[in-house]
Amino acid sequence: MPSTTSVVNKDLLDERSKCTFDREEFSVWWVGGKDRLDEKRNREHFCMNQPEFGDKIPLHYLSHKELYEETIRKATTIFAKSKEMVQKKHGYNAGNFVKFLDVLTGDGFMHQANPLAVHFSMFVPGIMGHGNAEQQERWLDRALNCKILGTYVQTELGHGTFLRGLETTATFDEETDEIVINSPRLSAYKWWPGGLGLTANHCIVMAQLYSKGRCHGVNPFMVQIRDEETHMPLAGIEIGEIGNKLGYNGVNNGFLGFKNFRIPRSNMLMKNAKLLRDGTYQKPISSVLNYGTMVFTRVLIVLDTSQMLARAATIAVRYSCVRRQSVIDPNKPEVQVIDHQTQQGKLLPQLAKAIALKLSADNLWKMYEATQVDLETGNTDRLPELHAVSCCLKAVSTGDAAAGVEVCRLACGGHGYLSSTNFLNLYGSATAAVTYEGENTVLYLQTARYLVKVWNQALKGQQLMPTVRYLEQYATKPVKRFAWSDSTPVIIEAFQAVTANRLRLANEHIQQRVKAGRTPQEATNETGLELVRLAEIHCRGFILQSAYAAIEQACQTASQPLGEVLREICRLVVYDEALRITGDLLMFTTMSDPDLVELQRKYEVSLGAIRPNAVSIVDAFDYPDFILGSTLGAYDGNVYERLFEDAMKSPLNQEPVNRTFELYLKPLMRGKL
């Protein structure tokens, strides 16, 4: 039986010898500094040297039940050992736990995802974002240290993204000072929360609050659902898991129904909204505050999906340099697949897009942190802007990542179909993100409503927030075509011009429909296709602007060779995005047919310029093999040996003859069935 060795595939060695830049310098930039890179590698070294973190049998050979049990074993072991490591080096508290989410949950190498992930990414932030000081004192430390295990319970069988439609009720009983939670019908059962099925014993429940005969909208409540000693469901709780899924099968998504389940009034999380003893409801200063945990989660989603796409690109680029397929020159041997321009057109834009998404996620994170500082002083001015950007960026990043992972898988031919390549897990994770924490079309429409609102503010001469300030010049000046050129900064401005002009038209169409007798809501619905399109283009402009600004800033201190590579990556992603909206550019800018031909030519030149460095760029992403978890994407490039080794681990290959031969096949052949 073949076995993998430490010998690196010759084609990959040749590719690495072509590198024109310092890979370590790129890695330092990509991760965010030398200290952060060293810390990342130390954590990875620590994890790789923990025998308990490994899998005796590849997860894709396990049953549904075995997979859950194995991921729970790994998740608990990872948390215990990683917390100890973090505690010794940095201290572990509410102020810094976010920095260590990856290592605490082990998501990078738990390829079917982690049943504790939502505990850290939503339950703990939910306590911090919704709980007042007294409530944080009650629950935060216990949650941080996994003394209680939680999840965030929002989506229902009948409602998801439309939060106002949630049916779970939380009715205040003034006599007992308690809140009674009910699922009035099957569609009100909570459905999908990660870790809910068999793992969590507490949850933050989003439900419609009623007091004094009035509904006060959706509010968060801390609810214990299982006994901490026996883990048995409490009386009035119906709970379980929802079954196998396309991906994320380690997460143990669940369902939850309530029947007259009582909690103390003090279990309503009251940092933002408050319910007083006499049933008086004090609403938050901004309705968006009650959805703050979702905004935080969307920021994490953008960061995560950029990494998913980068990993998929790493696997596919390495394999495309090892795999040889067809000839270009009939007098020469088969070429590496990546030498075909069509393969470059599939993979290199995904590589560049992963970088652009990561840089825009970094920009979004800075916005989030700045907004959080403002909120501490009661300033909510930038909260709607943050919400709008996080909505559309979540939509674009998840949609592009899911599509991009699939492009990478298809680019690996038949072998890409195997579970051992890890494309299935990457795709399952990316495509799941398209719908959780806000379905993408709905999120585009939320961003579009914000854009329509600020457009009308700009028409009145009001100053807009930074990410939409470019609209001011288009609202106050006569309509004319934007002056096209194919330089990077001008193309980015062209995205803004397209957005502004599409926004102008959509706003006019809404007003025309209202004048024709439609309600504002009906008029907006009938303009929905336009609104989604302009929100997406606005977001893509934000991504390009974020990437361009970050790369230009990096080039101020980077070596010349690295600066050239980064700028080429930026040009490729800008050209690629521009070619996707050529109809809009021809409509709203002075772009001509020859300009379009020239843009395509420059795109192809950019592909060729990045091709020699492709392997070195994905190497510089610095994903160790145990993070990639792929038979096709390992650093040594020994793909055929790894494919064979994984196949031999199949339970069906542990015996030469399966019992089905005697039970079914032999009787069939003998005519005795």
Disulfide bonds with the S-S distance in Angstrom:
none
